[in-house]
Amino acid sequence: MNDNGMSRELVRAEDRAVIAKAAEWLREGKKVALSTVTQTWGSSPRPPGSLMAMNDAGRFIGSVSGGCVEQA
């Protein structure tokens, strides 16, 4: 378990899903942005290393916050 109570395997599987979807979008010819949490302080909903990918159609996968930033 890590500091957030999540198993390392779960985090790695989630990261693989984000990267796989970003690669799929790129193969489809979409533009893709990848965001990574690099540092946190205080109470943070996502640990460093958390990933989110977004394509040029506004679709996204993963999370870099508790969910409120992505929808905005």
PDB file of N, CA, C and O in Angstrom:
ATOM      1  N   MET A   1       0.841  -1.189   0.000  1.00  0.00           N
ATOM      2  CA  MET A   1       0.000   0.000   0.000  1.00  0.00           C
ATOM      3  C   MET A   1       0.884   1.251   0.000  1.00  0.00           C
ATOM      4  O   MET A   1       1.955   1.266   0.607  1.00  0.00           O
ATOM      5  N   ASN A   2       0.419   2.297  -0.690  1.00  0.00           N
ATOM      6  CA  ASN A   2       1.134   3.561  -0.629  1.00  0.00           C
ATOM      7  C   ASN A   2       0.464   4.467   0.395  1.00  0.00           C
ATOM      8  O   ASN A   2      -0.438   4.025   1.106  1.00  0.00           O
ATOM      9  N   ASP A   3       0.887   5.725   0.485  1.00  0.00           N
ATOM     10  CA  ASP A   3       0.364   6.656   1.487  1.00  0.00           C
ATOM     11  C   ASP A   3      -1.125   6.912   1.352  1.00  0.00           C
ATOM     12  O   ASP A   3      -1.766   7.295   2.330  1.00  0.00           O
ATOM     13  N   ASN A   4      -1.694   6.716   0.175  1.00  0.00           N
ATOM     14  CA  ASN A   4      -3.123   6.959  -0.044  1.00  0.00           C
ATOM     15  C   ASN A   4      -3.954   5.701   0.140  1.00  0.00           C
ATOM     16  O   ASN A   4      -5.156   5.714  -0.126  1.00  0.00           O
ATOM     17  N   GLY A   5      -3.338   4.613   0.591  1.00  0.00           N
ATOM     18  CA  GLY A   5      -4.070   3.379   0.811  1.00  0.00           C
ATOM     19  C   GLY A   5      -4.359   2.602  -0.460  1.00  0.00           C
ATOM     20  O   GLY A   5      -5.136   1.648  -0.435  1.00  0.00           O
ATOM     21  N   MET A   6      -3.745   2.994  -1.575  1.00  0.00           N
ATOM     22  CA  MET A   6      -3.959   2.291  -2.841  1.00  0.00           C
ATOM     23  C   MET A   6      -2.788   1.338  -3.072  1.00  0.00           C
ATOM     24  O   MET A   6      -1.645   1.667  -2.755  1.00  0.00           O
ATOM     25  N   SER A   7      -3.068   0.180  -3.615  1.00  0.00           N
ATOM     26  CA  SER A   7      -1.983  -0.743  -3.920  1.00  0.00           C
ATOM     27  C   SER A   7      -1.195  -0.205  -5.099  1.00  0.00           C
ATOM     28  O   SER A   7      -1.744   0.464  -5.974  1.00  0.00           O
ATOM     29  N   ARG A   8       0.079  -0.497  -5.114  1.00  0.00           N
ATOM     30  CA  ARG A   8       0.920  -0.043  -6.230  1.00  0.00           C
ATOM     31  C   ARG A   8       0.443  -0.648  -7.550  1.00  0.00           C
ATOM     32  O   ARG A   8       0.536   0.001  -8.592  1.00  0.00           O
ATOM     33  N   GLU A   9      -0.062  -1.870  -7.519  1.00  0.00           N
ATOM     34  CA  GLU A   9      -0.559  -2.508  -8.740  1.00  0.00           C
ATOM     35  C   GLU A   9      -1.737  -1.738  -9.328  1.00  0.00           C
ATOM     36  O   GLU A   9      -1.825  -1.590 -10.547  1.00  0.00           O
ATOM     37  N   LEU A  10      -2.640  -1.248  -8.489  1.00  0.00           N
ATOM     38  CA  LEU A  10      -3.788  -0.486  -8.963  1.00  0.00           C
ATOM     39  C   LEU A  10      -3.334   0.807  -9.632  1.00  0.00           C
ATOM     40  O   LEU A  10      -3.838   1.166 -10.696  1.00  0.00           O
ATOM     41  N   VAL A  11      -2.410   1.487  -9.031  1.00  0.00           N
ATOM     42  CA  VAL A  11      -1.916   2.736  -9.607  1.00  0.00           C
ATOM     43  C   VAL A  11      -1.262   2.461 -10.951  1.00  0.00           C
ATOM     44  O   VAL A  11      -1.508   3.184 -11.916  1.00  0.00           O
ATOM     45  N   ARG A  12      -0.452   1.450 -11.025  1.00  0.00           N
ATOM     46  CA  ARG A  12       0.215   1.147 -12.293  1.00  0.00           C
ATOM     47  C   ARG A  12      -0.787   0.753 -13.375  1.00  0.00           C
ATOM     48  O   ARG A  12      -0.615   1.134 -14.533  1.00  0.00           O
ATOM     49  N   ALA A  13      -1.818   0.007 -13.030  1.00  0.00           N
ATOM     50  CA  ALA A  13      -2.840  -0.379 -14.007  1.00  0.00           C
ATOM     51  C   ALA A  13      -3.577   0.858 -14.505  1.00  0.00           C
ATOM     52  O   ALA A  13      -3.865   0.968 -15.696  1.00  0.00           O
ATOM     53  N   GLU A  14      -3.881   1.781 -13.614  1.00  0.00           N
ATOM     54  CA  GLU A  14      -4.556   3.023 -13.997  1.00  0.00           C
ATOM     55  C   GLU A  14      -3.669   3.836 -14.936  1.00  0.00           C
ATOM     56  O   GLU A  14      -4.149   4.366 -15.938  1.00  0.00           O
ATOM     57  N   ASP A  15      -2.388   3.935 -14.621  1.00  0.00           N
ATOM     58  CA  ASP A  15      -1.461   4.674 -15.482  1.00  0.00           C
ATOM     59  C   ASP A  15      -1.353   4.020 -16.856  1.00  0.00           C
ATOM     60  O   ASP A  15      -1.317   4.713 -17.873  1.00  0.00           O
ATOM     61  N   ARG A  16      -1.303   2.706 -16.891  1.00  0.00           N
ATOM     62  CA  ARG A  16      -1.242   2.001 -18.182  1.00  0.00           C
ATOM     63  C   ARG A  16      -2.479   2.278 -19.017  1.00  0.00           C
ATOM     64  O   ARG A  16      -2.384   2.417 -20.236  1.00  0.00           O
ATOM     65  N   ALA A  17      -3.643   2.359 -18.374  1.00  0.00           N
ATOM     66  CA  ALA A  17      -4.884   2.631 -19.105  1.00  0.00           C
ATOM     67  C   ALA A  17      -4.862   4.028 -19.716  1.00  0.00           C
ATOM     68  O   ALA A  17      -5.301   4.217 -20.851  1.00  0.00           O
ATOM     69  N   VAL A  18      -4.351   5.012 -18.966  1.00  0.00           N
ATOM     70  CA  VAL A  18      -4.263   6.392 -19.475  1.00  0.00           C
ATOM     71  C   VAL A  18      -3.323   6.445 -20.675  1.00  0.00           C
ATOM     72  O   VAL A  18      -3.656   7.036 -21.702  1.00  0.00           O
ATOM     73  N   ILE A  19      -2.161   5.834 -20.548  1.00  0.00           N
ATOM     74  CA  ILE A  19      -1.179   5.856 -21.633  1.00  0.00           C
ATOM     75  C   ILE A  19      -1.695   5.088 -22.852  1.00  0.00           C
ATOM     76  O   ILE A  19      -1.493   5.521 -23.986  1.00  0.00           O
ATOM     77  N   ALA A  20      -2.350   3.966 -22.627  1.00  0.00           N
ATOM     78  CA  ALA A  20      -2.895   3.184 -23.747  1.00  0.00           C
ATOM     79  C   ALA A  20      -3.965   3.968 -24.498  1.00  0.00           C
ATOM     80  O   ALA A  20      -4.001   3.942 -25.728  1.00  0.00           O
ATOM     81  N   LYS A  21      -4.835   4.664 -23.774  1.00  0.00           N
ATOM     82  CA  LYS A  21      -5.881   5.446 -24.430  1.00  0.00           C
ATOM     83  C   LYS A  21      -5.273   6.620 -25.192  1.00  0.00           C
ATOM     84  O   LYS A  21      -5.706   6.926 -26.303  1.00  0.00           O
ATOM     85  N   ALA A  22      -4.275   7.278 -24.606  1.00  0.00           N
ATOM     86  CA  ALA A  22      -3.602   8.384 -25.297  1.00  0.00           C
ATOM     87  C   ALA A  22      -2.963   7.885 -26.587  1.00  0.00           C
ATOM     88  O   ALA A  22      -3.043   8.557 -27.616  1.00  0.00           O
ATOM     89  N   ALA A  23      -2.337   6.727 -26.546  1.00  0.00           N
ATOM     90  CA  ALA A  23      -1.718   6.146 -27.745  1.00  0.00           C
ATOM     91  C   ALA A  23      -2.779   5.810 -28.795  1.00  0.00           C
ATOM     92  O   ALA A  23      -2.567   6.019 -29.989  1.00  0.00           O
ATOM     93  N   GLU A  24      -3.913   5.291 -28.343  1.00  0.00           N
ATOM     94  CA  GLU A  24      -5.024   4.986 -29.266  1.00  0.00           C
ATOM     95  C   GLU A  24      -5.499   6.256 -29.965  1.00  0.00           C
ATOM     96  O   GLU A  24      -5.681   6.270 -31.182  1.00  0.00           O
ATOM     97  N   TRP A  25      -5.698   7.320 -29.191  1.00  0.00           N
ATOM     98  CA  TRP A  25      -6.131   8.591 -29.785  1.00  0.00           C
ATOM     99  C   TRP A  25      -5.115   9.097 -30.797  1.00  0.00           C
ATOM    100  O   TRP A  25      -5.493   9.589 -31.860  1.00  0.00           O
ATOM    101  N   LEU A  26      -3.829   8.982 -30.480  1.00  0.00           N
ATOM    102  CA  LEU A  26      -2.793   9.424 -31.414  1.00  0.00           C
ATOM    103  C   LEU A  26      -2.849   8.612 -32.707  1.00  0.00           C
ATOM    104  O   LEU A  26      -2.720   9.173 -33.795  1.00  0.00           O
ATOM    105  N   ARG A  27      -3.039   7.298 -32.597  1.00  0.00           N
ATOM    106  CA  ARG A  27      -3.156   6.452 -33.801  1.00  0.00           C
ATOM    107  C   ARG A  27      -4.357   6.857 -34.640  1.00  0.00           C
ATOM    108  O   ARG A  27      -4.344   6.703 -35.861  1.00  0.00           O
ATOM    109  N   GLU A  28      -5.402   7.376 -33.989  1.00  0.00           N
ATOM    110  CA  GLU A  28      -6.601   7.833 -34.705  1.00  0.00           C
ATOM    111  C   GLU A  28      -6.406   9.227 -35.305  1.00  0.00           C
ATOM    112  O   GLU A  28      -7.310   9.742 -35.962  1.00  0.00           O
ATOM    113  N   GLY A  29      -5.250   9.842 -35.090  1.00  0.00           N
ATOM    114  CA  GLY A  29      -4.963  11.155 -35.642  1.00  0.00           C
ATOM    115  C   GLY A  29      -5.400  12.317 -34.773  1.00  0.00           C
ATOM    116  O   GLY A  29      -5.372  13.465 -35.218  1.00  0.00           O
ATOM    117  N   LYS A  30      -5.800  12.044 -33.547  1.00  0.00           N
ATOM    118  CA  LYS A  30      -6.217  13.116 -32.641  1.00  0.00           C
ATOM    119  C   LYS A  30      -5.000  13.752 -31.982  1.00  0.00           C
ATOM    120  O   LYS A  30      -3.965  13.106 -31.813  1.00  0.00           O
ATOM    121  N   LYS A  31      -5.132  15.018 -31.612  1.00  0.00           N
ATOM    122  CA  LYS A  31      -4.111  15.676 -30.805  1.00  0.00           C
ATOM    123  C   LYS A  31      -4.363  15.293 -29.355  1.00  0.00           C
ATOM    124  O   LYS A  31      -5.512  15.181 -28.927  1.00  0.00           O
ATOM    125  N   VAL A  32      -3.283  15.093 -28.595  1.00  0.00           N
ATOM    126  CA  VAL A  32      -3.392  14.614 -27.221  1.00  0.00           C
ATOM    127  C   VAL A  32      -2.488  15.427 -26.306  1.00  0.00           C
ATOM    128  O   VAL A  32      -1.356  15.756 -26.659  1.00  0.00           O
ATOM    129  N   ALA A  33      -3.008  15.745 -25.121  1.00  0.00           N
ATOM    130  CA  ALA A  33      -2.197  16.369 -24.064  1.00  0.00           C
ATOM    131  C   ALA A  33      -2.171  15.403 -22.890  1.00  0.00           C
ATOM    132  O   ALA A  33      -3.192  14.803 -22.555  1.00  0.00           O
ATOM    133  N   LEU A  34      -1.015  15.251 -22.266  1.00  0.00           N
ATOM    134  CA  LEU A  34      -0.854  14.382 -21.106  1.00  0.00           C
ATOM    135  C   LEU A  34      -0.427  15.241 -19.929  1.00  0.00           C
ATOM    136  O   LEU A  34       0.552  15.982 -20.017  1.00  0.00           O
ATOM    137  N   SER A  35      -1.160  15.144 -18.827  1.00  0.00           N
ATOM    138  CA  SER A  35      -0.852  15.897 -17.604  1.00  0.00           C
ATOM    139  C   SER A  35      -0.398  14.924 -16.529  1.00  0.00           C
ATOM    140  O   SER A  35      -0.919  13.814 -16.417  1.00  0.00           O
ATOM    141  N   THR A  36       0.580  15.355 -15.739  1.00  0.00           N
ATOM    142  CA  THR A  36       1.108  14.529 -14.657  1.00  0.00           C
ATOM    143  C   THR A  36       1.221  15.368 -13.399  1.00  0.00           C
ATOM    144  O   THR A  36       1.758  16.475 -13.441  1.00  0.00           O
ATOM    145  N   VAL A  37       0.727  14.862 -12.284  1.00  0.00           N
ATOM    146  CA  VAL A  37       0.925  15.526 -10.995  1.00  0.00           C
ATOM    147  C   VAL A  37       2.394  15.330 -10.631  1.00  0.00           C
ATOM    148  O   VAL A  37       2.858  14.198 -10.494  1.00  0.00           O
ATOM    149  N   THR A  38       3.119  16.429 -10.477  1.00  0.00           N
ATOM    150  CA  THR A  38       4.544  16.336 -10.167  1.00  0.00           C
ATOM    151  C   THR A  38       4.851  16.608  -8.705  1.00  0.00           C
ATOM    152  O   THR A  38       5.862  16.139  -8.182  1.00  0.00           O
ATOM    153  N   GLN A  39       3.985  17.363  -8.043  1.00  0.00           N
ATOM    154  CA  GLN A  39       4.239  17.709  -6.649  1.00  0.00           C
ATOM    155  C   GLN A  39       2.914  18.059  -5.982  1.00  0.00           C
ATOM    156  O   GLN A  39       2.021  18.613  -6.623  1.00  0.00           O
ATOM    157  N   THR A  40       2.785  17.742  -4.712  1.00  0.00           N
ATOM    158  CA  THR A  40       1.596  18.114  -3.947  1.00  0.00           C
ATOM    159  C   THR A  40       2.031  18.693  -2.608  1.00  0.00           C
ATOM    160  O   THR A  40       3.192  18.589  -2.212  1.00  0.00           O
ATOM    161  N   TRP A  41       1.079  19.301  -1.925  1.00  0.00           N
ATOM    162  CA  TRP A  41       1.319  19.790  -0.561  1.00  0.00           C
ATOM    163  C   TRP A  41      -0.013  19.758   0.170  1.00  0.00           C
ATOM    164  O   TRP A  41      -1.073  19.808  -0.453  1.00  0.00           O
ATOM    165  N   GLY A  42       0.045  19.678   1.470  1.00  0.00           N
ATOM    166  CA  GLY A  42      -1.185  19.623   2.254  1.00  0.00           C
ATOM    167  C   GLY A  42      -2.033  18.421   1.874  1.00  0.00           C
ATOM    168  O   GLY A  42      -1.514  17.363   1.516  1.00  0.00           O
ATOM    169  N   SER A  43      -3.316  18.595   1.955  1.00  0.00           N
ATOM    170  CA  SER A  43      -4.252  17.529   1.594  1.00  0.00           C
ATOM    171  C   SER A  43      -4.430  17.529   0.085  1.00  0.00           C
ATOM    172  O   SER A  43      -4.881  18.518  -0.494  1.00  0.00           O
ATOM    173  N   SER A  44      -4.081  16.432  -0.545  1.00  0.00           N
ATOM    174  CA  SER A  44      -4.147  16.343  -1.998  1.00  0.00           C
ATOM    175  C   SER A  44      -4.927  15.094  -2.395  1.00  0.00           C
ATOM    176  O   SER A  44      -4.655  14.012  -1.876  1.00  0.00           O
ATOM    177  N   PRO A  45      -5.903  15.226  -3.318  1.00  0.00           N
ATOM    178  CA  PRO A  45      -6.697  14.062  -3.700  1.00  0.00           C
ATOM    179  C   PRO A  45      -5.948  13.050  -4.561  1.00  0.00           C
ATOM    180  O   PRO A  45      -6.321  11.877  -4.591  1.00  0.00           O
ATOM    181  N   ARG A  46      -4.910  13.475  -5.255  1.00  0.00           N
ATOM    182  CA  ARG A  46      -4.175  12.576  -6.147  1.00  0.00           C
ATOM    183  C   ARG A  46      -2.687  12.672  -5.822  1.00  0.00           C
ATOM    184  O   ARG A  46      -2.181  13.770  -5.593  1.00  0.00           O
ATOM    185  N   PRO A  47      -1.979  11.549  -5.796  1.00  0.00           N
ATOM    186  CA  PRO A  47      -0.556  11.549  -5.478  1.00  0.00           C
ATOM    187  C   PRO A  47       0.301  11.960  -6.675  1.00  0.00           C
ATOM    188  O   PRO A  47      -0.158  11.906  -7.816  1.00  0.00           O
ATOM    189  N   PRO A  48       1.549  12.372  -6.415  1.00  0.00           N
ATOM    190  CA  PRO A  48       2.468  12.630  -7.519  1.00  0.00           C
ATOM    191  C   PRO A  48       2.545  11.405  -8.428  1.00  0.00           C
ATOM    192  O   PRO A  48       2.539  10.265  -7.964  1.00  0.00           O
ATOM    193  N   GLY A  49       2.617  11.668  -9.720  1.00  0.00           N
ATOM    194  CA  GLY A  49       2.645  10.592 -10.702  1.00  0.00           C
ATOM    195  C   GLY A  49       1.291  10.308 -11.321  1.00  0.00           C
ATOM    196  O   GLY A  49       1.211   9.603 -12.327  1.00  0.00           O
ATOM    197  N   SER A  50       0.212  10.845 -10.737  1.00  0.00           N
ATOM    198  CA  SER A  50      -1.123  10.636 -11.301  1.00  0.00           C
ATOM    199  C   SER A  50      -1.189  11.237 -12.703  1.00  0.00           C
ATOM    200  O   SER A  50      -0.638  12.308 -12.953  1.00  0.00           O
ATOM    201  N   LEU A  51      -1.859  10.547 -13.603  1.00  0.00           N
ATOM    202  CA  LEU A  51      -1.913  10.958 -15.007  1.00  0.00           C
ATOM    203  C   LEU A  51      -3.329  11.257 -15.470  1.00  0.00           C
ATOM    204  O   LEU A  51      -4.303  10.697 -14.965  1.00  0.00           O
ATOM    205  N   MET A  52      -3.417  12.158 -16.448  1.00  0.00           N
ATOM    206  CA  MET A  52      -4.660  12.428 -17.153  1.00  0.00           C
ATOM    207  C   MET A  52      -4.289  12.732 -18.598  1.00  0.00           C
ATOM    208  O   MET A  52      -3.341  13.475 -18.850  1.00  0.00           O
ATOM    209  N   ALA A  53      -5.018  12.170 -19.539  1.00  0.00           N
ATOM    210  CA  ALA A  53      -4.839  12.472 -20.961  1.00  0.00           C
ATOM    211  C   ALA A  53      -6.134  13.082 -21.470  1.00  0.00           C
ATOM    212  O   ALA A  53      -7.226  12.693 -21.055  1.00  0.00           O
ATOM    213  N   MET A  54      -5.996  14.047 -22.379  1.00  0.00           N
ATOM    214  CA  MET A  54      -7.157  14.703 -22.981  1.00  0.00           C
ATOM    215  C   MET A  54      -6.904  14.826 -24.481  1.00  0.00           C
ATOM    216  O   MET A  54      -5.790  15.116 -24.917  1.00  0.00           O
ATOM    217  N   ASN A  55      -7.965  14.597 -25.266  1.00  0.00           N
ATOM    218  CA  ASN A  55      -7.785  14.748 -26.709  1.00  0.00           C
ATOM    219  C   ASN A  55      -8.441  16.033 -27.207  1.00  0.00           C
ATOM    220  O   ASN A  55      -9.082  16.754 -26.442  1.00  0.00           O
ATOM    221  N   ASP A  56      -8.269  16.309 -28.499  1.00  0.00           N
ATOM    222  CA  ASP A  56      -8.763  17.558 -29.072  1.00  0.00           C
ATOM    223  C   ASP A  56     -10.282  17.617 -29.197  1.00  0.00           C
ATOM    224  O   ASP A  56     -10.831  18.651 -29.578  1.00  0.00           O
ATOM    225  N   ALA A  57     -10.965  16.519 -28.880  1.00  0.00           N
ATOM    226  CA  ALA A  57     -12.431  16.517 -28.866  1.00  0.00           C
ATOM    227  C   ALA A  57     -12.975  16.756 -27.456  1.00  0.00           C
ATOM    228  O   ALA A  57     -14.188  16.766 -27.245  1.00  0.00           O
ATOM    229  N   GLY A  58     -12.065  16.948 -26.490  1.00  0.00           N
ATOM    230  CA  GLY A  58     -12.486  17.205 -25.116  1.00  0.00           C
ATOM    231  C   GLY A  58     -12.690  15.964 -24.277  1.00  0.00           C
ATOM    232  O   GLY A  58     -13.094  16.066 -23.119  1.00  0.00           O
ATOM    233  N   ARG A  59     -12.421  14.790 -24.831  1.00  0.00           N
ATOM    234  CA  ARG A  59     -12.524  13.544 -24.071  1.00  0.00           C
ATOM    235  C   ARG A  59     -11.297  13.412 -23.178  1.00  0.00           C
ATOM    236  O   ARG A  59     -10.205  13.833 -23.560  1.00  0.00           O
ATOM    237  N   PHE A  60     -11.465  12.834 -21.996  1.00  0.00           N
ATOM    238  CA  PHE A  60     -10.307  12.631 -21.127  1.00  0.00           C
ATOM    239  C   PHE A  60     -10.412  11.313 -20.382  1.00  0.00           C
ATOM    240  O   PHE A  60     -11.487  10.727 -20.248  1.00  0.00           O
ATOM    241  N   ILE A  61      -9.266  10.868 -19.905  1.00  0.00           N
ATOM    242  CA  ILE A  61      -9.160   9.662 -19.096  1.00  0.00           C
ATOM    243  C   ILE A  61      -8.124   9.930 -18.016  1.00  0.00           C
ATOM    244  O   ILE A  61      -7.143  10.636 -18.252  1.00  0.00           O
ATOM    245  N   GLY A  62      -8.337   9.372 -16.839  1.00  0.00           N
ATOM    246  CA  GLY A  62      -7.452   9.598 -15.710  1.00  0.00           C
ATOM    247  C   GLY A  62      -7.891  10.806 -14.917  1.00  0.00           C
ATOM    248  O   GLY A  62      -8.948  11.384 -15.171  1.00  0.00           O
ATOM    249  N   SER A  63      -7.067  11.182 -13.950  1.00  0.00           N
ATOM    250  CA  SER A  63      -7.426  12.307 -13.089  1.00  0.00           C
ATOM    251  C   SER A  63      -6.190  12.920 -12.456  1.00  0.00           C
ATOM    252  O   SER A  63      -5.258  12.211 -12.076  1.00  0.00           O
ATOM    253  N   VAL A  64      -6.189  14.236 -12.347  1.00  0.00           N
ATOM    254  CA  VAL A  64      -5.129  14.943 -11.629  1.00  0.00           C
ATOM    255  C   VAL A  64      -5.703  15.713 -10.449  1.00  0.00           C
ATOM    256  O   VAL A  64      -5.002  16.500  -9.812  1.00  0.00           O
ATOM    257  N   SER A  65      -6.986  15.483 -10.159  1.00  0.00           N
ATOM    258  CA  SER A  65      -7.632  16.170  -9.024  1.00  0.00           C
ATOM    259  C   SER A  65      -8.669  15.239  -8.439  1.00  0.00           C
ATOM    260  O   SER A  65      -8.694  14.050  -8.754  1.00  0.00           O
ATOM    261  N   GLY A  66      -9.516  15.769  -7.599  1.00  0.00           N
ATOM    262  CA  GLY A  66     -10.611  14.994  -7.046  1.00  0.00           C
ATOM    263  C   GLY A  66     -11.779  14.861  -7.991  1.00  0.00           C
ATOM    264  O   GLY A  66     -12.802  14.282  -7.627  1.00  0.00           O
ATOM    265  N   GLY A  67     -11.652  15.388  -9.208  1.00  0.00           N
ATOM    266  CA  GLY A  67     -12.708  15.282 -10.202  1.00  0.00           C
ATOM    267  C   GLY A  67     -13.306  16.609 -10.630  1.00  0.00           C
ATOM    268  O   GLY A  67     -13.898  16.705 -11.705  1.00  0.00           O
ATOM    269  N   CYS A  68     -13.157  17.647  -9.790  1.00  0.00           N
ATOM    270  CA  CYS A  68     -13.789  18.928 -10.113  1.00  0.00           C
ATOM    271  C   CYS A  68     -13.059  19.669 -11.234  1.00  0.00           C
ATOM    272  O   CYS A  68     -13.702  20.371 -12.014  1.00  0.00           O
ATOM    273  N   VAL A  69     -11.744  19.534 -11.336  1.00  0.00           N
ATOM    274  CA  VAL A  69     -10.980  20.257 -12.352  1.00  0.00           C
ATOM    275  C   VAL A  69     -11.254  19.711 -13.731  1.00  0.00           C
ATOM    276  O   VAL A  69     -11.405  20.481 -14.680  1.00  0.00           O
ATOM    277  N   GLU A  70     -11.322  18.401 -13.867  1.00  0.00           N
ATOM    278  CA  GLU A  70     -11.502  17.785 -15.176  1.00  0.00           C
ATOM    279  C   GLU A  70     -12.807  18.221 -15.824  1.00  0.00           C
ATOM    280  O   GLU A  70     -12.814  18.538 -17.014  1.00  0.00           O
ATOM    281  N   GLN A  71     -13.896  18.249 -15.095  1.00  0.00           N
ATOM    282  CA  GLN A  71     -15.186  18.638 -15.654  1.00  0.00           C
ATOM    283  C   GLN A  71     -15.201  20.106 -16.077  1.00  0.00           C
ATOM    284  O   GLN A  71     -15.863  20.462 -17.051  1.00  0.00           O
ATOM    285  N   ALA A  72     -14.482  20.949 -15.358  1.00  0.00           N
ATOM    286  CA  ALA A  72     -14.440  22.381 -15.682  1.00  0.00           C
ATOM    287  C   ALA A  72     -13.686  22.576 -16.973  1.00  0.00           C
ATOM    288  O   ALA A  72     -13.531  23.707 -17.433  1.00  0.00           O
TER     289      ALA A  72
END
